[in-house]
Each structure stands twice: as structure tokens, then as C-alpha cells.
Amino acid sequence: MGSEILKPYQQGDLDSYCGVYCIVNIAYYLNNAMTEAQAIKLFYNLMKSLHKKHDVVERINLGTSSAEVGGLLEQARETFPFHYQKPY
């Protein structure tokens, strides 16, 4: 272990919230006027909604299903309108 360079963990290394980040990034990309504060608020609201319906530990370990991602997409569209079609 002497000369090994340790790499810090990054988002996604220890959790399975890539679906939530994907939705925030879609909204950000398609609404270039979105501020960082709005992105944080959207992330918070999506996470809050996800955890109201599903166990936190299960979502961390298993990630989100395509149905859950679809529901979160619809929620994000309420604030930041965009069009999509399946498969997403």
C-alpha cells in the first residue's frame, strides 16, 4: 500500500441515485436558465417524493425502477416543462 494513490469515492460509487441525478441533469440541460438553487430544490423534492413512497435503504441499494423514474420525470416536468418519450 506504500505508493498507492487513494481515490475518493464519488456520487454513485456508494449509492444508486443515478436516476434522480439524471432527471435533474435533463431539466438543467433543457432549461438553461435553471439556477443552482433551483437544481438543488428539484433534487430535494425528487428525493423527498421518492422516499415518501419507498424505503430509503432499498433505494440506496437497488436504485430506482423505470416506473419510479417515470413518476419522477412527471414530477420534474411540473416545474421545468420538457418533452420525452419512452424508452427514456
PyMOL commands that set and color helices and strands:
alter all, ss='L'
color gray80, all
select helices_A, chain A and resi 18-30+36-53+56-62+66-79
alter helices_A, ss='H'
color red, helices_A
deselect
rebuild
show_as cartoon
